[in-house]
């Protein structure tokens, strides 16, 4: 199964799969550039979509810096909760 035919569970999935499932926190500017080039050359993704991908990654790291998180995984957890809303996230205490 190729990258493009896999079901996409999130917008980060192709980026992570492209880099051999290495966590985005371990990747740098050269890795992002390689991914964006791959999108253009092999997936025929438009320039506006590549710009959206770049903006999403930059947004993630800007939020990480603003919140003072050491690990980008903490930031992604915060963003996940914000995306789902307070009622969409279940606490273990809800089961009591």
KOLVO-45954 format. One record per residue: residue in three letters; residue number from 1; x, y, z of N, C-alpha, C, O in turn. Coordinates in nm, 4 decimals. Example, Ala and Ser with C-alpha at 12.3 -4.5 7.8 and 13.67 -1.06 7.14 Angstrom:
<r rest="ALA" nr="1" n_X="1.3190" n_Y="-0.5690" n_Z="0.7800" ca_X="1.2300" ca_Y="-0.4500" ca_Z="0.7800" c_X="1.3200" c_Y="-0.3300" c_Z="0.7800" o_X="1.4236" o_Y="-0.3319" o_Z="0.8465"/>
<r rest="SER" nr="2" n_X="1.2850" n_Y="-0.2250" n_Z="0.7080" ca_X="1.3670" ca_Y="-0.1060" ca_Z="0.7140" c_X="1.2900" c_Y="0.0030" c_Z="0.7870" o_X="1.3409" o_Y="0.1138" o_Z="0.8039"/>
REM end
This chain:
<r rest="UNK" nr="1" n_X="0.0843" n_Y="-0.1172" n_Z="0.0000" ca_X="0.0000" ca_Y="0.0000" ca_Z="0.0000" c_X="0.0892" c_Y="0.1239" c_Z="0.0000" o_X="0.1789" o_Y="0.1356" o_Z="0.0835"/>
<r rest="UNK" nr="2" n_X="0.0655" n_Y="0.2147" n_Z="-0.0914" ca_X="0.1482" ca_Y="0.3346" ca_Z="-0.1003" c_X="0.0984" c_Y="0.4400" c_Z="-0.0033" o_X="-0.0121" o_Y="0.4310" o_Z="0.0501"/>
<r rest="UNK" nr="3" n_X="0.1816" n_Y="0.5389" n_Z="0.0178" ca_X="0.1470" ca_Y="0.6478" ca_Z="0.1091" c_X="0.0184" c_Y="0.7162" c_Z="0.0661" o_X="-0.0662" o_Y="0.7470" o_Z="0.1501"/>
<r rest="UNK" nr="4" n_X="0.0021" n_Y="0.7405" n_Z="-0.0639" ca_X="-0.1141" ca_Y="0.8148" ca_Z="-0.1111" c_X="-0.2435" c_Y="0.7344" c_Z="-0.1032" o_X="-0.3512" o_Y="0.7941" o_Z="-0.1009"/>
<r rest="UNK" nr="5" n_X="-0.2371" n_Y="0.6006" n_Z="-0.0990" ca_X="-0.3593" ca_Y="0.5208" ca_Z="-0.0940" c_X="-0.4002" c_Y="0.4823" c_Z="0.0474" o_X="-0.5045" o_Y="0.4200" o_Z="0.0668"/>
<r rest="UNK" nr="6" n_X="-0.3198" n_Y="0.5185" n_Z="0.1457" ca_X="-0.3536" ca_Y="0.4859" ca_Z="0.2837" c_X="-0.4618" c_Y="0.5790" c_Z="0.3353" o_X="-0.4655" o_Y="0.6967" o_Z="0.2994"/>
<r rest="UNK" nr="7" n_X="-0.5510" n_Y="0.5260" n_Z="0.4204" ca_X="-0.6477" ca_Y="0.6159" ca_Z="0.4820" c_X="-0.5755" c_Y="0.7132" c_Z="0.5732" o_X="-0.4835" o_Y="0.6747" o_Z="0.6454"/>
<r rest="UNK" nr="8" n_X="-0.6160" n_Y="0.8370" n_Z="0.5704" ca_X="-0.5488" ca_Y="0.9391" ca_Z="0.6496" c_X="-0.6276" c_Y="0.9662" c_Z="0.7756" o_X="-0.7401" o_Y="1.0161" o_Z="0.7708"/>
<r rest="UNK" nr="9" n_X="-0.5672" n_Y="0.9327" n_Z="0.8889" ca_X="-0.6342" ca_Y="0.9531" ca_Z="1.0167" c_X="-0.6139" c_Y="1.0942" c_Z="1.0673" o_X="-0.6919" o_Y="1.1427" o_Z="1.1493"/>
<r rest="UNK" nr="10" n_X="-0.5102" n_Y="1.1607" n_Z="1.0195" ca_X="-0.4881" ca_Y="1.3003" ca_Z="1.0572" c_X="-0.4037" c_Y="1.3656" c_Z="0.9502" o_X="-0.3483" o_Y="1.2983" o_Z="0.8633"/>
<r rest="UNK" nr="11" n_X="-0.3944" n_Y="1.4967" n_Z="0.9570" ca_X="-0.3156" ca_Y="1.5683" ca_Z="0.8575" c_X="-0.1661" c_Y="1.5465" c_Z="0.8773" o_X="-0.0878" o_Y="1.5742" o_Z="0.7864"/>
<r rest="UNK" nr="12" n_X="-0.1251" n_Y="1.4982" n_Z="0.9927" ca_X="0.0167" ca_Y="1.4745" ca_Z="1.0194" c_X="0.0636" c_Y="1.3397" c_Z="0.9666" o_X="0.1842" o_Y="1.3195" o_Z="0.9524"/>
<r rest="UNK" nr="13" n_X="-0.0257" n_Y="1.2477" n_Z="0.9374" ca_X="0.0112" ca_Y="1.1120" ca_Z="0.9014" c_X="0.1062" c_Y="1.1043" c_Z="0.7820" o_X="0.2078" o_Y="1.0357" o_Z="0.7933"/>
<r rest="UNK" nr="14" n_X="0.0808" n_Y="1.1690" n_Z="0.6692" ca_X="0.1739" ca_Y="1.1561" ca_Z="0.5560" c_X="0.3138" c_Y="1.2061" c_Z="0.5904" o_X="0.4125" o_Y="1.1482" o_Z="0.5451"/>
<r rest="UNK" nr="15" n_X="0.3241" n_Y="1.3111" n_Z="0.6686" ca_X="0.4544" ca_Y="1.3664" ca_Z="0.7074" c_X="0.5315" c_Y="1.2660" c_Z="0.7921" o_X="0.6515" o_Y="1.2465" o_Z="0.7727"/>
<r rest="UNK" nr="16" n_X="0.4624" n_Y="1.2029" n_Z="0.8853" ca_X="0.5263" ca_Y="1.1068" ca_Z="0.9749" c_X="0.5644" c_Y="0.9799" c_Z="0.8994" o_X="0.6737" o_Y="0.9270" o_Z="0.9196"/>
<r rest="UNK" nr="17" n_X="0.4765" n_Y="0.9304" n_Z="0.8129" ca_X="0.5048" ca_Y="0.8091" ca_Z="0.7356" c_X="0.6203" c_Y="0.8344" c_Z="0.6384" o_X="0.7069" o_Y="0.7488" o_Z="0.6208"/>
<r rest="UNK" nr="18" n_X="0.6211" n_Y="0.9511" n_Z="0.5762" ca_X="0.7277" ca_Y="0.9853" ca_Z="0.4819" c_X="0.8645" c_Y="0.9743" c_Z="0.5480" o_X="0.9609" o_Y="0.9330" o_Z="0.4836"/>
<r rest="UNK" nr="19" n_X="0.8741" n_Y="1.0103" n_Z="0.6739" ca_X="1.0016" ca_Y="1.0073" ca_Z="0.7454" c_X="1.0200" c_Y="0.8796" c_Z="0.8275" o_X="1.0917" o_Y="0.8800" o_Z="0.9276"/>
<r rest="UNK" nr="20" n_X="0.9563" n_Y="0.7716" n_Z="0.7860" ca_X="0.9768" ca_Y="0.6427" ca_Z="0.8512" c_X="0.9211" c_Y="0.6370" c_Z="0.9928" o_X="0.9761" o_Y="0.5690" o_Z="1.0794"/>
<r rest="UNK" nr="21" n_X="0.8118" n_Y="0.7087" n_Z="1.0156" ca_X="0.7422" ca_Y="0.7120" ca_Z="1.1445" c_X="0.8283" c_Y="0.7678" c_Z="1.2576" o_X="0.8109" o_Y="0.7323" o_Z="1.3742"/>
<r rest="UNK" nr="22" n_X="0.9209" n_Y="0.8553" n_Z="1.2210" ca_X="0.9997" ca_Y="0.9274" ca_Z="1.3206" c_X="0.9121" c_Y="1.0389" c_Z="1.3750" o_X="0.8412" o_Y="1.1044" o_Z="1.2986"/>
<r rest="UNK" nr="23" n_X="0.9157" n_Y="1.0615" n_Z="1.5050" ca_X="0.8323" ca_Y="1.1654" ca_Z="1.5649" c_X="0.8724" c_Y="1.3018" c_Z="1.5100" o_X="0.9916" o_Y="1.3293" o_Z="1.4957"/>
<r rest="UNK" nr="24" n_X="0.7752" n_Y="1.3880" n_Z="1.4788" ca_X="0.8057" ca_Y="1.5203" ca_Z="1.4242" c_X="0.9020" c_Y="1.6028" c_Z="1.5099" o_X="0.9742" o_Y="1.6876" o_Z="1.4574"/>
<r rest="UNK" nr="25" n_X="0.9036" n_Y="1.5789" n_Z="1.6397" ca_X="0.9940" ca_Y="1.6541" ca_Z="1.7271" c_X="1.1403" c_Y="1.6270" c_Z="1.6935" o_X="1.2271" o_Y="1.7099" o_Z="1.7208"/>
<r rest="UNK" nr="26" n_X="1.1671" n_Y="1.5115" n_Z="1.6345" ca_X="1.3053" ca_Y="1.4751" ca_Z="1.6020" c_X="1.3462" c_Y="1.5222" c_Z="1.4627" o_X="1.4606" o_Y="1.5023" o_Z="1.4219"/>
<r rest="UNK" nr="27" n_X="1.2542" n_Y="1.5841" n_Z="1.3898" ca_X="1.2815" ca_Y="1.6259" ca_Z="1.2531" c_X="1.3131" c_Y="1.7753" c_Z="1.2473" o_X="1.2694" o_Y="1.8522" o_Z="1.3329"/>
<r rest="UNK" nr="28" n_X="1.3881" n_Y="1.8147" n_Z="1.1474" ca_X="1.4270" ca_Y="1.9547" ca_Z="1.1360" c_X="1.3840" c_Y="2.0168" c_Z="1.0045" o_X="1.3013" o_Y="1.9615" o_Z="0.9320"/>
<r rest="UNK" nr="29" n_X="1.4414" n_Y="2.1324" n_Z="0.9749" ca_X="1.4058" ca_Y="2.2090" ca_Z="0.8559" c_X="1.4357" c_Y="2.1317" c_Z="0.7268" o_X="1.3580" o_Y="2.1380" o_Z="0.6315"/>
<r rest="UNK" nr="30" n_X="1.5466" n_Y="2.0597" n_Z="0.7234" ca_X="1.5818" ca_Y="1.9833" ca_Z="0.6030" c_X="1.4789" c_Y="1.8734" c_Z="0.5764" o_X="1.4464" o_Y="1.8451" o_Z="0.4611"/>
<r rest="UNK" nr="31" n_X="1.4277" n_Y="1.8117" n_Z="0.6831" ca_X="1.3265" ca_Y="1.7070" ca_Z="0.6677" c_X="1.1960" c_Y="1.7654" c_Z="0.6140" o_X="1.1303" o_Y="1.7046" o_Z="0.5295"/>
<r rest="UNK" nr="32" n_X="1.1591" n_Y="1.8824" n_Z="0.6628" ca_X="1.0380" ca_Y="1.9486" ca_Z="0.6145" c_X="1.0536" c_Y="1.9856" c_Z="0.4679" o_X="0.9608" o_Y="1.9673" o_Z="0.3892"/>
<r rest="UNK" nr="33" n_X="1.1688" n_Y="2.0370" n_Z="0.4307" ca_X="1.1955" ca_Y="2.0732" ca_Z="0.2918" c_X="1.1879" c_Y="1.9505" c_Z="0.2005" o_X="1.1324" o_Y="1.9575" o_Z="0.0908"/>
<r rest="UNK" nr="34" n_X="1.2437" n_Y="1.8388" n_Z="0.2461" ca_X="1.2391" ca_Y="1.7149" ca_Z="0.1675" c_X="1.0950" c_Y="1.6682" c_Z="0.1480" o_X="1.0587" o_Y="1.6229" o_Z="0.0394"/>
<r rest="UNK" nr="35" n_X="1.0135" n_Y="1.6789" n_Z="0.2519" ca_X="0.8737" ca_Y="1.6373" ca_Z="0.2423" c_X="0.7971" c_Y="1.7264" c_Z="0.1449" o_X="0.7216" o_Y="1.6764" o_Z="0.0614"/>
<r rest="UNK" nr="36" n_X="0.8159" n_Y="1.8571" n_Z="0.1549" ca_X="0.7453" ca_Y="1.9491" ca_Z="0.0657" c_X="0.7883" c_Y="1.9282" c_Z="-0.0793" o_X="0.7058" o_Y="1.9372" o_Z="-0.1703"/>
<r rest="UNK" nr="37" n_X="0.9158" n_Y="1.9005" n_Z="-0.1014" ca_X="0.9648" ca_Y="1.8709" ca_Z="-0.2368" c_X="0.9024" c_Y="1.7423" c_Z="-0.2887" o_X="0.8638" o_Y="1.7348" o_Z="-0.4053"/>
<r rest="UNK" nr="38" n_X="0.8921" n_Y="1.6412" n_Z="-0.2033" ca_X="0.8304" ca_Y="1.5139" ca_Z="-0.2422" c_X="0.6838" c_Y="1.5343" c_Z="-0.2804" o_X="0.6356" o_Y="1.4759" o_Z="-0.3775"/>
<r rest="UNK" nr="39" n_X="0.6134" n_Y="1.6176" n_Z="-0.2034" ca_X="0.4733" ca_Y="1.6461" ca_Z="-0.2369" c_X="0.4628" c_Y="1.7070" c_Z="-0.3765" o_X="0.3747" o_Y="1.6706" o_Z="-0.4544"/>
<r rest="UNK" nr="40" n_X="0.5524" n_Y="1.7989" n_Z="-0.4072" ca_X="0.5480" ca_Y="1.8674" ca_Z="-0.5363" c_X="0.5863" c_Y="1.7751" c_Z="-0.6509" o_X="0.5200" o_Y="1.7738" o_Z="-0.7546"/>
<r rest="UNK" nr="41" n_X="0.6928" n_Y="1.6980" n_Z="-0.6329" ca_X="0.7478" ca_Y="1.6194" ca_Z="-0.7423" c_X="0.6761" c_Y="1.4872" c_Z="-0.7658" o_X="0.6563" o_Y="1.4470" o_Z="-0.8804"/>
<r rest="UNK" nr="42" n_X="0.6370" n_Y="1.4195" n_Z="-0.6586" ca_X="0.5835" ca_Y="1.2841" ca_Z="-0.6738" c_X="0.4335" c_Y="1.2731" c_Z="-0.6508" o_X="0.3719" o_Y="1.1765" o_Z="-0.6958"/>
<r rest="UNK" nr="43" n_X="0.3748" n_Y="1.3672" n_Z="-0.5836" ca_X="0.2323" ca_Y="1.3603" ca_Z="-0.5546" c_X="0.1534" c_Y="1.4685" c_Z="-0.6291" o_X="0.0309" o_Y="1.4745" o_Z="-0.6181"/>
<r rest="UNK" nr="44" n_X="0.2218" n_Y="1.5523" n_Z="-0.7036" ca_X="0.1595" ca_Y="1.6612" ca_Z="-0.7789" c_X="0.0643" c_Y="1.7445" c_Z="-0.6920" o_X="-0.0460" o_Y="1.7793" o_Z="-0.7343"/>
<r rest="UNK" nr="45" n_X="0.1085" n_Y="1.7751" n_Z="-0.5718" ca_X="0.0289" ca_Y="1.8566" ca_Z="-0.4800" c_X="0.0518" c_Y="2.0027" c_Z="-0.5158" o_X="0.1647" o_Y="2.0445" o_Z="-0.5414"/>
<r rest="UNK" nr="46" n_X="-0.0554" n_Y="2.0791" n_Z="-0.5173" ca_X="-0.0464" ca_Y="2.2195" ca_Z="-0.5577" c_X="0.0352" c_Y="2.3018" c_Z="-0.4582" o_X="0.0557" o_Y="2.2620" o_Z="-0.3435"/>
<r rest="UNK" nr="47" n_X="0.0803" n_Y="2.4157" n_Z="-0.5048" ca_X="0.1604" ca_Y="2.5058" ca_Z="-0.4208" c_X="0.0797" c_Y="2.5523" c_Z="-0.2997" o_X="0.1348" o_Y="2.5650" o_Z="-0.1904"/>
<r rest="UNK" nr="48" n_X="-0.0487" n_Y="2.5775" n_Z="-0.3173" ca_X="-0.1290" ca_Y="2.6251" ca_Z="-0.2038" c_X="-0.1422" c_Y="2.5171" c_Z="-0.0965" o_X="-0.1435" o_Y="2.5484" o_Z="0.0226"/>
<r rest="UNK" nr="49" n_X="-0.1519" n_Y="2.3912" n_Z="-0.1368" ca_X="-0.1599" ca_Y="2.2821" ca_Z="-0.0391" c_X="-0.0268" c_Y="2.2651" c_Z="0.0325" o_X="-0.0244" o_Y="2.2388" o_Z="0.1528"/>
<r rest="UNK" nr="50" n_X="0.0834" n_Y="2.2798" n_Z="-0.0391" ca_X="0.2145" ca_Y="2.2728" ca_Z="0.0255" c_X="0.2313" c_Y="2.3880" c_Z="0.1246" o_X="0.2899" o_Y="2.3705" o_Z="0.2314"/>
<r rest="UNK" nr="51" n_X="0.1804" n_Y="2.5044" n_Z="0.0893" ca_X="0.1854" ca_Y="2.6175" ca_Z="0.1817" c_X="0.1041" c_Y="2.5907" c_Z="0.3072" o_X="0.1436" o_Y="2.6305" o_Z="0.4169"/>
<r rest="UNK" nr="52" n_X="-0.0097" n_Y="2.5230" n_Z="0.2915" ca_X="-0.0908" ca_Y="2.4863" ca_Z="0.4082" c_X="-0.0155" c_Y="2.3877" c_Z="0.4963" o_X="-0.0200" o_Y="2.3981" o_Z="0.6188"/>
<r rest="UNK" nr="53" n_X="0.0530" n_Y="2.2929" n_Z="0.4354" ca_X="0.1306" ca_Y="2.1951" ca_Z="0.5128" c_X="0.2417" c_Y="2.2656" c_Z="0.5901" o_X="0.2635" o_Y="2.2379" o_Z="0.7081"/>
<r rest="UNK" nr="54" n_X="0.3107" n_Y="2.3557" n_Z="0.5237" ca_X="0.4170" ca_Y="2.4315" ca_Z="0.5898" c_X="0.3596" c_Y="2.5157" c_Z="0.7036" o_X="0.4171" o_Y="2.5207" o_Z="0.8123"/>
<r rest="UNK" nr="55" n_X="0.2480" n_Y="2.5811" n_Z="0.6793" ca_X="0.1846" ca_Y="2.6639" ca_Z="0.7828" c_X="0.1432" c_Y="2.5809" c_Z="0.9036" o_X="0.1557" o_Y="2.6265" o_Z="1.0172"/>
<r rest="UNK" nr="56" n_X="0.0943" n_Y="2.4598" n_Z="0.8801" ca_X="0.0519" ca_Y="2.3735" ca_Z="0.9907" c_X="0.1701" c_Y="2.3356" c_Z="1.0793" o_X="0.1599" o_Y="2.3374" o_Z="1.2020"/>
<r rest="UNK" nr="57" n_X="0.2818" n_Y="2.3014" n_Z="1.0165" ca_X="0.4009" ca_Y="2.2644" ca_Z="1.0938" c_X="0.4545" c_Y="2.3850" c_Z="1.1704" o_X="0.4894" o_Y="2.3740" o_Z="1.2880"/>
<r rest="UNK" nr="58" n_X="0.4609" n_Y="2.4999" n_Z="1.1036" ca_X="0.5097" ca_Y="2.6216" ca_Z="1.1701" c_X="0.4182" c_Y="2.6619" c_Z="1.2856" o_X="0.4655" o_Y="2.7050" o_Z="1.3907"/>
<r rest="UNK" nr="59" n_X="0.2874" n_Y="2.6477" n_Z="1.2657" ca_X="0.1917" ca_Y="2.6788" ca_Z="1.3718" c_X="0.2173" c_Y="2.5917" c_Z="1.4942" o_X="0.2190" o_Y="2.6407" o_Z="1.6071"/>
<r rest="UNK" nr="60" n_X="0.2370" n_Y="2.4630" n_Z="1.4710" ca_X="0.2607" ca_Y="2.3699" ca_Z="1.5810" c_X="0.3831" c_Y="2.4120" c_Z="1.6627" o_X="0.3774" o_Y="2.4173" o_Z="1.7856"/>
<r rest="UNK" nr="61" n_X="0.4926" n_Y="2.4416" n_Z="1.5946" ca_X="0.6142" ca_Y="2.4782" ca_Z="1.6668" c_X="0.6059" c_Y="2.6177" c_Z="1.7290" o_X="0.6683" o_Y="2.6423" o_Z="1.8323"/>
<r rest="UNK" nr="62" n_X="0.5307" n_Y="2.7090" n_Z="1.6685" ca_X="0.5095" ca_Y="2.8407" ca_Z="1.7306" c_X="0.4288" c_Y="2.8282" c_Z="1.8586" o_X="0.4615" o_Y="2.8914" o_Z="1.9591"/>
<r rest="UNK" nr="63" n_X="0.3232" n_Y="2.7469" n_Z="1.8558" ca_X="0.2419" ca_Y="2.7256" ca_Z="1.9757" c_X="0.3256" c_Y="2.6587" c_Z="2.0839" o_X="0.3154" o_Y="2.6940" o_Z="2.2014"/>
<r rest="UNK" nr="64" n_X="0.4083" n_Y="2.5622" n_Z="2.0446" ca_X="0.4959" ca_Y="2.4949" ca_Z="2.1408" c_X="0.5847" c_Y="2.5967" c_Z="2.2114" o_X="0.6005" o_Y="2.5928" o_Z="2.3335"/>
<r rest="UNK" nr="65" n_X="0.6417" n_Y="2.6867" n_Z="2.1343" ca_X="0.7305" ca_Y="2.7877" ca_Z="2.1925" c_X="0.6532" c_Y="2.8841" c_Z="2.2831" o_X="0.6996" o_Y="2.9177" o_Z="2.3921"/>
<r rest="UNK" nr="66" n_X="0.5361" n_Y="2.9283" n_Z="2.2383" ca_X="0.4561" ca_Y="3.0223" ca_Z="2.3175" c_X="0.4100" c_Y="2.9621" c_Z="2.4503" o_X="0.4057" o_Y="3.0309" o_Z="2.5523"/>
<r rest="UNK" nr="67" n_X="0.3757" n_Y="2.8334" n_Z="2.4481" ca_X="0.3297" ca_Y="2.7676" ca_Z="2.5702" c_X="0.4453" c_Y="2.7208" c_Z="2.6575" o_X="0.4246" o_Y="2.6820" o_Z="2.7724"/>
<r rest="UNK" nr="68" n_X="0.5654" n_Y="2.7242" n_Z="2.6045" ca_X="0.6826" ca_Y="2.6853" ca_Z="2.6819" c_X="0.6984" c_Y="2.5357" c_Z="2.7005" o_X="0.7610" o_Y="2.4913" o_Z="2.7968"/>
<r rest="UNK" nr="69" n_X="0.6423" n_Y="2.4576" n_Z="2.6094" ca_X="0.6545" ca_Y="2.3121" ca_Z="2.6184" c_X="0.7909" c_Y="2.2687" c_Z="2.5677" o_X="0.8381" o_Y="2.3178" o_Z="2.4651"/>
<r rest="UNK" nr="70" n_X="0.8531" n_Y="2.1782" n_Z="2.6383" ca_X="0.9800" ca_Y="2.1213" ca_Z="2.5913" c_X="0.9570" c_Y="2.0224" c_Z="2.4786" o_X="1.0344" o_Y="2.0158" o_Z="2.3831"/>
<r rest="UNK" nr="71" n_X="0.8508" n_Y="1.9465" n_Z="2.4908" ca_X="0.8224" ca_Y="1.8376" ca_Z="2.3979" c_X="0.7015" c_Y="1.8737" c_Z="2.3125" o_X="0.5984" o_Y="1.9159" o_Z="2.3649"/>
<r rest="UNK" nr="72" n_X="0.7141" n_Y="1.8573" n_Z="2.1811" ca_X="0.6050" ca_Y="1.8909" ca_Z="2.0906" c_X="0.4841" c_Y="1.7979" c_Z="2.1132" o_X="0.3718" o_Y="1.8330" o_Z="2.0769"/>
<r rest="UNK" nr="73" n_X="0.5064" n_Y="1.6809" n_Z="2.1725" ca_X="0.3942" ca_Y="1.5907" ca_Z="2.2001" c_X="0.2968" c_Y="1.6521" c_Z="2.2995" o_X="0.1761" o_Y="1.6300" o_Z="2.2895"/>
<r rest="UNK" nr="74" n_X="0.3477" n_Y="1.7289" n_Z="2.3951" ca_X="0.2598" ca_Y="1.7980" ca_Z="2.4895" c_X="0.1742" c_Y="1.8992" c_Z="2.4153" o_X="0.0547" o_Y="1.9115" o_Z="2.4420"/>
<r rest="UNK" nr="75" n_X="0.2342" n_Y="1.9707" n_Z="2.3236" ca_X="0.1612" ca_Y="2.0700" ca_Z="2.2452" c_X="0.0546" c_Y="2.0037" c_Z="2.1593" o_X="-0.0576" o_Y="2.0535" o_Z="2.1510"/>
<r rest="UNK" nr="76" n_X="0.0883" n_Y="1.8914" n_Z="2.0948" ca_X="-0.0111" ca_Y="1.8241" ca_Z="2.0118" c_X="-0.1275" c_Y="1.7738" c_Z="2.0954" o_X="-0.2409" o_Y="1.7717" o_Z="2.0476"/>
<r rest="UNK" nr="77" n_X="-0.1019" n_Y="1.7331" n_Z="2.2195" ca_X="-0.2098" ca_Y="1.6914" ca_Z="2.3084" c_X="-0.3017" c_Y="1.8092" c_Z="2.3386" o_X="-0.4240" o_Y="1.7953" o_Z="2.3342"/>
<r rest="UNK" nr="78" n_X="-0.2441" n_Y="1.9241" n_Z="2.3690" ca_X="-0.3239" ca_Y="2.0436" ca_Z="2.3942" c_X="-0.4083" c_Y="2.0795" c_Z="2.2735" o_X="-0.5269" o_Y="2.1096" o_Z="2.2871"/>
<r rest="UNK" nr="79" n_X="-0.3482" n_Y="2.0767" n_Z="2.1555" ca_X="-0.4222" ca_Y="2.1115" ca_Z="2.0348" c_X="-0.5328" c_Y="2.0104" c_Z="2.0055" o_X="-0.6392" o_Y="2.0476" o_Z="1.9561"/>
<r rest="UNK" nr="80" n_X="-0.5085" n_Y="1.8848" n_Z="2.0353" ca_X="-0.6104" ca_Y="1.7813" ca_Z="2.0165" c_X="-0.7310" c_Y="1.8092" c_Z="2.1058" o_X="-0.8455" o_Y="1.8000" o_Z="2.0617"/>
<r rest="UNK" nr="81" n_X="-0.7043" n_Y="1.8429" n_Z="2.2299" ca_X="-0.8126" ca_Y="1.8727" ca_Z="2.3240" c_X="-0.8893" c_Y="1.9964" c_Z="2.2779" o_X="-1.0123" o_Y="1.9979" o_Z="2.2820"/>
<r rest="UNK" nr="82" n_X="-0.8184" n_Y="2.0990" n_Z="2.2347" ca_X="-0.8849" ca_Y="2.2203" ca_Z="2.1866" c_X="-0.9715" c_Y="2.1922" c_Z="2.0646" o_X="-1.0807" o_Y="2.2475" o_Z="2.0513"/>
<r rest="UNK" nr="83" n_X="-0.9230" n_Y="2.1068" n_Z="1.9761" ca_X="-0.9959" ca_Y="2.0735" ca_Z="1.8543" c_X="-1.1262" c_Y="2.0002" c_Z="1.8853" o_X="-1.2281" o_Y="2.0241" o_Z="1.8206"/>
<r rest="UNK" nr="84" n_X="-1.1229" n_Y="1.9122" n_Z="1.9828" ca_X="-1.2403" ca_Y="1.8320" ca_Z="2.0166" c_X="-1.3366" c_Y="1.9047" c_Z="2.1086" o_X="-1.4549" o_Y="1.8709" o_Z="2.1144"/>
<r rest="UNK" nr="85" n_X="-1.2873" n_Y="2.0034" n_Z="2.1798" ca_X="-1.3722" ca_Y="2.0742" ca_Z="2.2741" c_X="-1.3745" c_Y="2.0026" c_Z="2.4076" o_X="-1.3422" o_Y="1.8842" o_Z="2.4160"/>
<r rest="UNK" nr="86" n_X="-1.4122" n_Y="2.0736" n_Z="2.5107" ca_X="-1.4098" ca_Y="2.0175" ca_Z="2.6460" c_X="-1.5015" c_Y="1.8972" c_Z="2.6607" o_X="-1.4697" o_Y="1.8048" o_Z="2.7356"/>
<r rest="UNK" nr="87" n_X="-1.6145" n_Y="1.8960" n_Z="2.5910" ca_X="-1.7089" ca_Y="1.7847" ca_Z="2.6031" c_X="-1.6667" c_Y="1.6632" c_Z="2.5204" o_X="-1.7191" o_Y="1.5539" o_Z="2.5418"/>
<r rest="UNK" nr="88" n_X="-1.5743" n_Y="1.6795" n_Z="2.4275" ca_X="-1.5318" ca_Y="1.5690" ca_Z="2.3426" c_X="-1.4212" c_Y="1.4849" c_Z="2.4014" o_X="-1.3875" o_Y="1.3805" o_Z="2.3457"/>
<r rest="UNK" nr="89" n_X="-1.3636" n_Y="1.5275" n_Z="2.5126" ca_X="-1.2543" ca_Y="1.4542" ca_Z="2.5750" c_X="-1.3037" c_Y="1.3942" c_Z="2.7045" o_X="-1.3550" o_Y="1.4647" o_Z="2.7914"/>
<r rest="UNK" nr="90" n_X="-1.2880" n_Y="1.2640" n_Z="2.7171" ca_X="-1.3360" ca_Y="1.1932" ca_Z="2.8362" c_X="-1.2247" c_Y="1.1810" c_Z="2.9397" o_X="-1.1109" o_Y="1.1471" o_Z="2.9074"/>
<r rest="UNK" nr="91" n_X="-1.2593" n_Y="1.2085" n_Z="3.0610" ca_X="-1.1663" ca_Y="1.1923" ca_Z="3.1722" c_X="-1.1896" c_Y="1.0563" c_Z="3.2361" o_X="-1.3028" o_Y="1.0079" o_Z="3.2382"/>
<r rest="UNK" nr="92" n_X="-1.0848" n_Y="0.9940" n_Z="3.2881" ca_X="-1.1048" ca_Y="0.8680" ca_Z="3.3612" c_X="-1.1991" c_Y="0.8867" c_Z="3.4795" o_X="-1.2638" o_Y="0.7912" o_Z="3.5225"/>
<r rest="UNK" nr="93" n_X="-1.2076" n_Y="1.0080" n_Z="3.5323" ca_X="-1.2970" ca_Y="1.0347" ca_Z="3.6450" c_X="-1.4438" c_Y="1.0343" c_Z="3.6036" o_X="-1.5322" o_Y="1.0224" o_Z="3.6884"/>
<r rest="UNK" nr="94" n_X="-1.4703" n_Y="1.0475" n_Z="3.4725" ca_X="-1.6084" ca_Y="1.0439" ca_Z="3.4238" c_X="-1.6726" c_Y="0.9071" c_Z="3.4479" o_X="-1.7950" o_Y="0.8963" o_Z="3.4546"/>
<r rest="UNK" nr="95" n_X="-1.5908" n_Y="0.8034" n_Z="3.4607" ca_X="-1.6434" ca_Y="0.6676" ca_Z="3.4785" c_X="-1.6830" c_Y="0.6377" c_Z="3.6221" o_X="-1.7472" o_Y="0.5358" o_Z="3.6476"/>
<r rest="UNK" nr="96" n_X="-1.6469" n_Y="0.7225" n_Z="3.7152" ca_X="-1.6772" ca_Y="0.6980" ca_Z="3.8564" c_X="-1.8210" c_Y="0.7270" c_Z="3.8898" o_X="-1.8620" o_Y="0.7112" o_Z="4.0048"/>
REM end
